[in-house]
Amino acid sequence: MTRQIKAVIFDWGDTIMRDFPEYKGAMAYWEKVEEITGMKEALEIISRNYICCVASNAGDSNAELMGVALNRVNIRKYFRHLFTSCELGVSKPNLNFFNKIVKKLSLRPEECIMVGNDYEKDIVPAKAVGIHTIFFTKESNNAIINDADYLINSMNKLDKVIMKFESIKETTLT
């Protein structure tokens, strides 16, 4: 089977890494850092078959500092690219944020999936440029997800949801 999805793009705060509101500045320097529950296990599976990257508006962190924070929880090795609004010169929800990432990956939007916890900044604009979307939320399944392809409330479901995109593509090709 030829994979139709090539890359999984993750939001940073409260999608990959837990955002502690009591800490300010770059996460790399926070006293405490931790990944979202189930993230490491999900990345171990997903990174075998897909390009994994981070797409963040974090104003206090560039790609290097983001890498430091990811190393502190031993998950940096799973990400091939770290994209920040500072380095891209544009922030989410601007559509050019996502267009620039797709271009830097040398892919088409439909070959990518955006996983994020902010519906207005992660899901709506990614979908608008043609990227598939997975909305990560702790809210009930009654959340409004008009622009999200899927909703998950646990990272341990992520690899199975990503495979659903491959199944959809396979059935439409046959």
Contact map, one row per residue, 1 for C-alpha under 8 A:
111000000000000000000000000000000000000000000000000000000000000000000000000000000000000000000000000000000000000000000000000000000000000000000000000000000000000000000000000000
111100000000000000000000000000000000000000000000000000000000000000000000000000000000000000000000000000000000000000000000000000000000000000000000000000000000000000000000000000
111111000000000000000000000000000000000000000000000000000000000000000000000000000000000000000000000000000000000000000000000000000000000000000000000000000000000000000100000000
011111000000000000000000000000000000000000000000000000000000000000000000000000000000000000000000000000000000001000000000000000000000000000000000000000000000000000000100100000
001111110000000000000000000000000000000000000000010000000000000000000000000000000000000000000000000000000000011110000000000000000000000000000000000000000000000000001100000000
001111110000000000000000000000000000000000000000111000000000000000000000000000000000000000000000000000000010001100000000000000000000000000000000000000000000000000000000000000
000011111000000000000000000000000000000000000000011110000000000000000000000000000000000000000000000000000000001110000000000000000000000000000000000000000000000000000000000000
000011111100000000000000000000000000000000000000011110000000000000000000000000000000000000000000000000000000000111100000000000000000000000000000000000000000000000000000000000
000000111110000000000000000000000000000000000000000111100000000000000000000000000000000000000000000000000000000111100000000000000000000000000000000000000000000000000000000000
000000011111001100000000000000000000000000000000000111100000000000000000000000000000000000000000000000000000000001110000000000000000000000000000000000000000000000000000000000
000000001111111100000000000000000000000000000000000001110000000000000000000000000000000000000000000000000000000001111000010000000000000000000000000000000000000000000000000000
000000000111111110000000000000000000000000000000000001110100000000000000000000000000000000000000000000000000000000000000000000000000000000000000000000000000000000000000000000
000000000011111111100000000000000000000000000000000000010100000000000000000000000000000000000000000000000000000000000000000000000000000000000000000000000000000000000000000000
000000000011111111100000000000000001000000000000000000000000000000000000000000000000000000000000000000000000000000001000000000000000000000000000000000000000000000000000000000
000000000111111111000000000000000001000000000000000000000000000000000000000000000000000000000000000000000000000000111000000000000000000100000000000000000000000000000000000000
000000000111111111000000000000000011001000000000000000000000000000000000000000000000000000000000000000000000000000000000000000000000000000000000000000000000000000000000000000
000000000001111111100000000000001111000000000000000000000000000000000000000000000000000000000000000000000000000000000000000000000000000000000000000000000000000000000000000000
000000000000111111110000000000001111000000000000000000000000000000000000000000000000000000000000000000000000000000000000000000000000000000000000000000000000000000000000000000
000000000000110011111000000000000000000000000000000000000000000000000000000000000000000000000000000000000000000000000000000000000000000000000000000000000000000000000000000000
000000000000000001111110000000000000000000000000000000000000000000000000000000000000000000000000000000000000000000000000000000000000000000000000000000000000000000000000000000
000000000000000000111111000000000000000000000000000000000000000000000000000000000000000000000000000000000000000000000000000000000000000000000000000000000000000000000000000000
000000000000000000011111000000000000000000000000000000000000000000000000000000000000000000000000000000000000000000000000000000000000000000000000000000000000000000000000000000
000000000000000000011111101001000000000000000000000000000000000000000000000000000000000000000000000000000000000000000000000000000000000000000000000000000000000000000000000000
000000000000000000001111111001000000000000000000000000000000000000000000000000000000000000000000000000000000000000000000000000000000000000000000000000000000000000000000000000
000000000000000000000011111011000000000000000000000000000001100000000000000000000000000000000000000000000000000000000000000000000000000000000000000000000000000000000000000000
000000000000000000000001111111000000000000000000000000000001100010000000000000000000000000000000000000000000000000000000000000000000000000000000000000000000000000000000000000
000000000000000000000011111111001000000000000000000000000001100011001000000000000000000000000000000000000000000000000000000000000000000000000000000000000000000000000000000000
000000000000000000000000011111000000000000000000000000000000100011011001000000000000000000000000000000000000000000000000000000000000000000000000000000000000000000000000000000
000000000000000000000000111111100000000000000000000000000000000000001000000000000000000000000000000000000000000000000000000000000000000000000000000000000000000000000000000000
000000000000000000000011111111111000000000000000000000000000000000000000000000000000000000000000000000000000000000000000000000000000000000000000000000000000000000000000000000
000000000000000000000000000011111000000000000000000000000000000000000000000000000000000000000000000000000000000000000000000000000000000000000000000000000000000000000000000000
000000000000000000000000000001111100000000000000000000000000000000000000000000000000000000000000000000000000000000000000000000000000000000000000000000000000000000000000000000
000000000000000011000000001001111110000000000000000000000000000000001001100000000000000000000000000000000000000000000000000000000000000000000000000000000000000000000000000000
000000000000000011000000000000011111000000000000000000000000000000000000100000000000000000000000000000000000000000000000000000000000000000000000000000000000000000000000000000
000000000000000111000000000000001111101100000000000000000000000000000000100000000000000000000000000000000000000000000000000000000000000000000000000000000000000000000000000000
000000000000011111000000000000000111111000000000000000000000000000000000000000000000000000000000000000000000000000000000000000000000000000000000000000000010000000000000000000
000000000000000000000000000000000011111100000000000000000000000000000000000000000000000000000000000000000000000000000000000000000000000000000000000000000110000000000000000000
000000000000000000000000000000000001111111000000000000000000000000000000000000000000000000000000000000000000000000000000000000000000000000000000000000000111000000000000000000
000000000000000100000000000000000011111111100000000000000000000000000000000000000000000000000000000000000000000000000000000000000000000000000000000000000011000000000000000000
000000000000000000000000000000000010111111110000000000000000000000000000001000000000000000000000000000000000000000000000000000000000000000000000000000000000000000000000000000
000000000000000000000000000000000000011111111000000000000000000000000000000000000000000000000000000000000000000000000000000000000000000000000000000000000001000000000000000000
000000000000000000000000000000000000011111111100000000000000000000000000000000000000000000000000000000000000000000000000000000000000000000000000000000000011011000000000000000
000000000000000000000000000000000000001111111110000000000000000000000000001001000000000000000000000000000000000000000000000000000000000000000000000000000000000000000000000000
000000000000000000000000000000000000000111111111000000000000000000000000000001000000000000000000000000000000000000000000000000000000000000000000000000000000000000000000000000
000000000000000000000000000000000000000011111111100000000000000000000000000000000000000000000000000000000000000000000000000000000000000000000000000000000000001000000000000000
000000000000000000000000000000000000000001111111110100000000000000000000000000000000000000000000000000000000000000000000000000000000000000000000000000000000001000000000000000
000000000000000000000000000000000000000000111111111100000000000000000000000001100000000000000000000000000000000000000000000000000000000000000000000000000000000000000000000000
000000000000000000000000000000000000000000011111110000000000000000000000000000000000000000000000000000000000000000000000000000000000000000000000000000000000000000000000000000
000001000000000000000000000000000000000000001111111000000000000000000000000000000000000000000000000000000000000000000000000000000000000000000000000000000000000000000000000000
000011110000000000000000000000000000000000000111111100000000000000000000000000000000000000000000000000000000000000000000000000000000000000000000000000000000000000000000000000
000001110000000000000000000000000000000000000010111110000000000000000000000000110000000000000000000000000000000000000000000000000000000000000000000000000000000000000000000000
000000111100000000000000000000000000000000000110011111000000000000000000000001111000000000000000000000000000000000000000000000000000000000000000000000000000000000000000000000
000000111100000000000000000000000000000000000000001111100000000000000000000000111110000000000000000000000000000000000000000000000000000000000000000000000000000000000000000000
000000001111000000000000000000000000000000000000000111110000000000000000000000101111000000000000000000000000000000000000000000000000000000000000000000000000000000000000000000
000000001111000000000000000000000000000000000000000011111000000000000000000000000111100000000000000000000000000000000000000000000000000000000000000000000000000000000000000000
000000000011100000000000000000000000000000000000000001111100000000000000000000000011100000010000000000000000000000000000000000000000000000000000000000000000000000000000000000
000000000000000000000000000000000000000000000000000000111110000000000000000000000001110000110000000000000000000000000000000000000000000000000000000000000000000000000000000000
000000000001100000000000000000000000000000000000000000011111110000000000000000000001100000000000000000000000000000000000000000000000000000000000000000000000000000000000000000
000000000000000000000000000000000000000000000000000000001111110000000000000000000000110000000000000000000000000000000000000000000000000000000000000000000000000000000000000000
000000000000000000000000111000000000000000000000000000000111110000000000000000000000000000000000000000000000000000000000000000000000000000000000000000000000000000000000000000
000000000000000000000000111100000000000000000000000000000111111111000000000000000001000000000000000000000000000000000000000000000000000000000000000000000000000000000000000000
000000000000000000000000000000000000000000000000000000000111111111000000000000000001011000000000000000000000000000000000000000000000000000000000000000000000000000000000000000
000000000000000000000000000000000000000000000000000000000000111111100000000000000111001000000000000000000000000000000000000000000000000000000000000000000000000000000000000000
000000000000000000000000000000000000000000000000000000000000111111110000000000000000000000000000000000000000000000000000000000000000000000000000000000000000000000000000000000
000000000000000000000000011100000000000000000000000000000000111111111000000000000000000000000000000000000000000000000000000000000000000000000000000000000000000000000000000000
000000000000000000000000001100000000000000000000000000000000111111111100000000000100000000000000000000000000000000000000000000000000000000000000000000000000000000000000000000
000000000000000000000000000000000000000000000000000000000000001111111110000100000100000000000000000000000000000000000000000000000000000000000000000000000000000000000000000000
000000000000000000000000000100000000000000000000000000000000000111111111000100000000000000000000000000000000000000000000000000000000000000000000000000000000000000000000000000
000000000000000000000000001110001000000000000000000000000000000011111111100000000000000000000000000000000000000000000000000000000000000000000000000000000000000000000000000000
000000000000000000000000000000000000000000000000000000000000000001111111111100000000000000000000000000000000000000000000000000000000000000000000000000000000000000000000000000
000000000000000000000000000000000000000000000000000000000000000000111111111110000000000000000000000000000000000000000000000000000000000000000000000000000000000000000000000000
000000000000000000000000000100001000000000000000000000000000000000011111111000000000000000000000000000000000000000000000000000000000000000000000000000000000000000000000000000
000000000000000000000000000000001110000000000000000000000000000000001111111100000000000000000000000000000000000000000000000000000000000000000000000000000000000000000000000000
000000000000000000000000000000000000000000000000000000000000000000000111111110000000000000000000000000000000000000000000000000000000000000000000000000000000000000000000000000
000000000000000000000000000000000000000100100000000000000000000000000111111111100000000000000000000000000000000000000000000000000000000000000000000000000000000000000000000000
000000000000000000000000000000000000000000000000000000000000000000110110111111100000000000000000000000000000000000000000000000000000000000000000000000000000000000000000000000
000000000000000000000000000000000000000000000000000000000000000000000010011111110000000000000000000000000000000000000000000000000000000000000000000000000000000000000000000000
000000000000000000000000000000000000000000110010000100000000000000000000001111110000000000000000000000000000000000000000000000000000000000000000000000000000000000000000000000
000000000000000000000000000000000000000000000010001111000000000000000000001111111100000000000000000000000000000000000000000000000000000000000000000000000000000000000000000000
000000000000000000000000000000000000000000000000001110000000000000000000000011111100000000000000000000000000000000000000000000000000000000000000000000000000000000000000000000
000000000000000000000000000000000000000000000000000111000000000000000000000000111110000000000000000000000000000000000000000000000000000000000000000000000000000000000000000000
000000000000000000000000000000000000000000000000000011100000001001100000000000111111000000000000000000000000000000000000000000000000000000000000000000000000000000000000000000
000000000000000000000000000000000000000000000000000011110000001000000000000000001111101100000000000010000000000000000000000000000000000000000000000000000000000000000000000000
000000000000000000000000000000000000000000000000000001111100111000000000000000000111111100000000000000000000000000000000000000000000000000000000000000000000000000000000000000
000000000000000000000000000000000000000000000000000000111110000000000000000000000011111111110000100000000000000000000000000000000000000000000000000000000000000000000000000000
000000000000000000000000000000000000000000000000000000001010010000000000000000000001111111100000000000000000000000000000000000000000000000000000000000000000000000000000000000
000000000000000000000000000000000000000000000000000000000000011000000000000000000011111110000000000000000000000000000000000000000000000000000000000000000000000000000000000000
000000000000000000000000000000000000000000000000000000000000000000000000000000000011111111100000100100000000000000000000000000000000000000000000000000000000000000000000000000
000000000000000000000000000000000000000000000000000000000000000000000000000000000000111111100000000000000000000000000000000000000000000000000000000000000000000000000000000000
000000000000000000000000000000000000000000000000000000000000000000000000000000000000110111110101100000000000000000000000000000000000000000000000000000000000000000000000000000
000000000000000000000000000000000000000000000000000000001000000000000000000000000000110111111100100000000000000000000000000000000000000000000000000000000000000000000000000000
000000000000000000000000000000000000000000000000000000011000000000000000000000000000100001111110110000000000000000000000110010000000000000000000000000000000000000000000000000
000000000000000000000000000000000000000000000000000000000000000000000000000000000000000000111110100000000000000000000001110110000000000000000000000000000000000000000000000000
000000000000000000000000000000000000000000000000000000000000000000000000000000000000000001111111110000000000000000000000000010000000000000000000000000000000000000000000000000
000000000000000000000000000000000000000000000000000000000000000000000000000000000000000000011111111000000000000000000000000011011000000000000000000000000000000000000000000000
000000000000000000000000000000000000000000000000000000000000000000000000000000000000000001000111111100000000000000000000000000000000000000000000000000000000000000000000000000
000000000000000000000000000000000000000000000000000000000000000000000000000000000000100101111111111110000000000000000000000000000000000000000000000000000000000000000000000000
000000000000000000000000000000000000000000000000000000000000000000000000000000000000000000010111111111000000000000000000000011001000000000000000000000000000000000000000000000
000000000000000000000000000000000000000000000000000000000000000000000000000000000000000000000011111111100000100000000000000000001000000000000000000000000000000000000000000000
000000000000000000000000000000000000000000000000000000000000000000000000000000000000000100000001111111110000000000000000000000000000000000000000000000000000000000000000000000
000000000000000000000000000000000000000000000000000000000000000000000000000000000010000000000000111111111000000000000000000000000000000000000000000000000000000000000000000000
000000000000000000000000000000000000000000000000000000000000000000000000000000000000000000000000011111111111100100000000000000000000000000000000000000000000000000000000000000
000000000000000000000000000000000000000000000000000000000000000000000000000000000000000000000000001111111111000000000000000000000000000000000000000000000000000000000000000000
000000000000000000000000000000000000000000000000000000000000000000000000000000000000000000000000000111111110000000000000000000000000000000000000000000000000000000000000000000
000000000000000000000000000000000000000000000000000000000000000000000000000000000000000000000000000011111110000000000000000000000000000000000000000000000000000000000000000000
000000000000000000000000000000000000000000000000000000000000000000000000000000000000000000000000000001111111000000000000000000000000000000000000000000000000000000000000000000
000001000000000000000000000000000000000000000000000000000000000000000000000000000000000000000000000001111111101100000000000000000000000000000000000000000000000000000000000000
000000000000000000000000000000000000000000000000000000000000000000000000000000000000000000000000000001100111111100000000000000000000000000000000000000000000000000000000000000
000000000000000000000000000000000000000000000000000000000000000000000000000000000000000000000000001001000011111100000000000000001111000000000000000000000000000000000000000000
000010000000000000000000000000000000000000000000000000000000000000000000000000000000000000000000000000000001111110000000000000000111000000000000000000000000000000000000000000
000111100000000000000000000000000000000000000000000000000000000000000000000000000000000000000000000000000011111110000000000000000011000000000000000000000000000000000000000000
000011111000000000000000000000000000000000000000000000000000000000000000000000000000000000000000000001000011111111000000000000000011000000000000000000000000000000000000000000
000010111000000000000000000000000000000000000000000000000000000000000000000000000000000000000000000000000000011111100000000000000011110000000000000000000000000000000000000000
000000011110000000000000000000000000000000000000000000000000000000000000000000000000000000000000000000000000000111110000011001000011110000000000000000000000000000000000000000
000000011110001000000000000000000000000000000000000000000000000000000000000000000000000000000000000000000000000011111000011000000000111100000000000000000000000000000000000000
000000000110001000000000000000000000000000000000000000000000000000000000000000000000000000000000000000000000000001111110011000000000111100000000000000000000000000000000000000
000000000010011000000000000000000000000000000000000000000000000000000000000000000000000000000000000000000000000000111110010000000000001110000000000000000000000000000000000000
000000000000000000000000000000000000000000000000000000000000000000000000000000000000000000000000000000000000000000011111111000000000001000000000000000000000000000000000000000
000000000000000000000000000000000000000000000000000000000000000000000000000000000000000000000000000000000000000000011111111100000000001000000000100000000000000000000000000000
000000000000000000000000000000000000000000000000000000000000000000000000000000000000000000001000000000000000000000000111111110000000000000000000000000000000000000000000000000
000000000000000000000000000000000000000000000000000000000000000000000000000000000000000000011000000000000000000000000111111110000000000000000000000000000000000000000000000000
000000000010000000000000000000000000000000000000000000000000000000000000000000000000000000011000000000000000000001111111111111000000000000000000000000000000000000000000000000
000000000000000000000000000000000000000000000000000000000000000000000000000000000000000000000000000000000000000001110111111111100000111000000000001100000000000000000000000000
000000000000000000000000000000000000000000000000000000000000000000000000000000000000000000001000000000000000000000000011111111110000000000000000001100000000000000000000000000
000000000000000000000000000000000000000000000000000000000000000000000000000000000000000000011110010000000000000000000001111111111000000000000000000000000000000000000000000000
000000000000000000000000000000000000000000000000000000000000000000000000000000000000000000000010010000000000000001000000011111111111100000000000000000000000000000000000000000
000000000000000000000000000000000000000000000000000000000000000000000000000000000000000000000000000000000000000000000000001111111111100000000000001100000000000000000000000000
000000000000000000000000000000000000000000000000000000000000000000000000000000000000000000000010000000000000000000000000000111111110000000000000000000000000000000000000000000
000000000000000000000000000000000000000000000000000000000000000000000000000000000000000000000010011000000000100000000000000011111110000000000000000000000000000000000000000000
000000000000000000000000000000000000000000000000000000000000000000000000000000000000000000000000000000000000110000000000000001111111000000000000000000000000000000000000000000
000000000000000000000000000000000000000000000000000000000000000000000000000000000000000000000000000000000000111111000000000001111111100000000000000000000000000000000000000000
000000000000000000000000000000000000000000000000000000000000000000000000000000000000000000000000000000000000111111000000000001100111110000000000000110000000000000000000000000
000000000000000000000000000000000000000000000000000000000000000000000000000000000000000000000000000000000000000011110000001001100011111000000000001111000000000000000000000000
000000000000000000000000000000000000000000000000000000000000000000000000000000000000000000000000000000000000000011110000001000000001111100000000000111110000000000000000000000
000000000000000000000000000000000000000000000000000000000000000000000000000000000000000000000000000000000000000000111110001000000000111110000000100111110000000000000000000000
000000000000001000000000000000000000000000000000000000000000000000000000000000000000000000000000000000000000000000111000000000000000011111000000000000111100000000000000000000
000000000000000000000000000000000000000000000000000000000000000000000000000000000000000000000000000000000000000000001000000000000000001111110000000000111000000000000000000000
000000000000000000000000000000000000000000000000000000000000000000000000000000000000000000000000000000000000000000000000000000000000000111110000000000001100000000000000000000
000000000000000000000000000000000000000000000000000000000000000000000000000000000000000000000000000000000000000000000000000000000000000011111110000000001000000000000000000000
000000000000000000000000000000000000000000000000000000000000000000000000000000000000000000000000000000000000000000000000000000000000000011111110000000000000000000000000000000
000000000000000000000000000000000000000000000000000000000000000000000000000000000000000000000000000000000000000000000000000000000000000000111110000000100000000000000000000000
000000000000000000000000000000000000000000000000000000000000000000000000000000000000000000000000000000000000000000000000000000000000000000111111000000000000000000000000000000
000000000000000000000000000000000000000000000000000000000000000000000000000000000000000000000000000000000000000000000000000000000000000000111111100000000000000000000000000000
000000000000000000000000000000000000000000000000000000000000000000000000000000000000000000000000000000000000000000000000000000000000000000000111110000000000000000000000000000
000000000000000000000000000000000000000000000000000000000000000000000000000000000000000000000000000000000000000000000010000000000000001000000011111111100000000000000000000000
000000000000000000000000000000000000000000000000000000000000000000000000000000000000000000000000000000000000000000000000000000000000000000000001111110000000000000000000000000
000000000000000000000000000000000000000000000000000000000000000000000000000000000000000000000000000000000000000000000000001100100000100000000000111110000000000000000000000000
000000000000000000000000000000000000000000000000000000000000000000000000000000000000000000000000000000000000000000000000001100100001111000000000111111100000000000000000000000
000000000000000000000000000000000000000000000000000000000000000000000000000000000000000000000000000000000000000000000000000000000001111000000000111111100000000000000000000000
000000000000000000000000000000000000000000000000000000000000000000000000000000000000000000000000000000000000000000000000000000000000111000000000100111110000000010000000000000
000000000000000000000000000000000000000000000000000000000000000000000000000000000000000000000000000000000000000000000000000000000000011110001000100111111000000000000000000000
000000000000000000000000000000000000000000000000000000000000000000000000000000000000000000000000000000000000000000000000000000000000011110000000000001111110110000000000000000
000000000000000000000000000000000000000000000000000000000000000000000000000000000000000000000000000000000000000000000000000000000000000111100000000000111110000000000000000000
000000000000000000000000000000000000110000000000000000000000000000000000000000000000000000000000000000000000000000000000000000000000000101000000000000011111110000000000000000
000000000000000000000000000000000001111001000000000000000000000000000000000000000000000000000000000000000000000000000000000000000000000000000000000000011111110000000000000000
000000000000000000000000000000000000011011000000000000000000000000000000000000000000000000000000000000000000000000000000000000000000000000000000000000000111111000000000000000
000000000000000000000000000000000000000000000000000000000000000000000000000000000000000000000000000000000000000000000000000000000000000000000000000000010111111110000000000000
000000000000000000000000000000000000000001000000000000000000000000000000000000000000000000000000000000000000000000000000000000000000000000000000000000010111111111000000000000
000000000000000000000000000000000000000001001100000000000000000000000000000000000000000000000000000000000000000000000000000000000000000000000000000000000001111111100000000000
000000000000000000000000000000000000000000000000000000000000000000000000000000000000000000000000000000000000000000000000000000000000000000000000000000000000111111110000000000
000000000000000000000000000000000000000000000000000000000000000000000000000000000000000000000000000000000000000000000000000000000000000000000000000001000000111111111000000000
000000000000000000000000000000000000000000000000000000000000000000000000000000000000000000000000000000000000000000000000000000000000000000000000000000000000011111111100000000
000000000000000000000000000000000000000000000000000000000000000000000000000000000000000000000000000000000000000000000000000000000000000000000000000000000000001111111110000000
000000000000000000000000000000000000000000000000000000000000000000000000000000000000000000000000000000000000000000000000000000000000000000000000000000000000000111111111000000
000010000000000000000000000000000000000000000000000000000000000000000000000000000000000000000000000000000000000000000000000000000000000000000000000000000000000011111111100000
001110000000000000000000000000000000000000000000000000000000000000000000000000000000000000000000000000000000000000000000000000000000000000000000000000000000000001111111110000
000000000000000000000000000000000000000000000000000000000000000000000000000000000000000000000000000000000000000000000000000000000000000000000000000000000000000000111111111000
000000000000000000000000000000000000000000000000000000000000000000000000000000000000000000000000000000000000000000000000000000000000000000000000000000000000000000011111111100
000100000000000000000000000000000000000000000000000000000000000000000000000000000000000000000000000000000000000000000000000000000000000000000000000000000000000000001111111110
000000000000000000000000000000000000000000000000000000000000000000000000000000000000000000000000000000000000000000000000000000000000000000000000000000000000000000000111111111
000000000000000000000000000000000000000000000000000000000000000000000000000000000000000000000000000000000000000000000000000000000000000000000000000000000000000000000011111111
000000000000000000000000000000000000000000000000000000000000000000000000000000000000000000000000000000000000000000000000000000000000000000000000000000000000000000000001111111
000000000000000000000000000000000000000000000000000000000000000000000000000000000000000000000000000000000000000000000000000000000000000000000000000000000000000000000000111111
000000000000000000000000000000000000000000000000000000000000000000000000000000000000000000000000000000000000000000000000000000000000000000000000000000000000000000000000011111
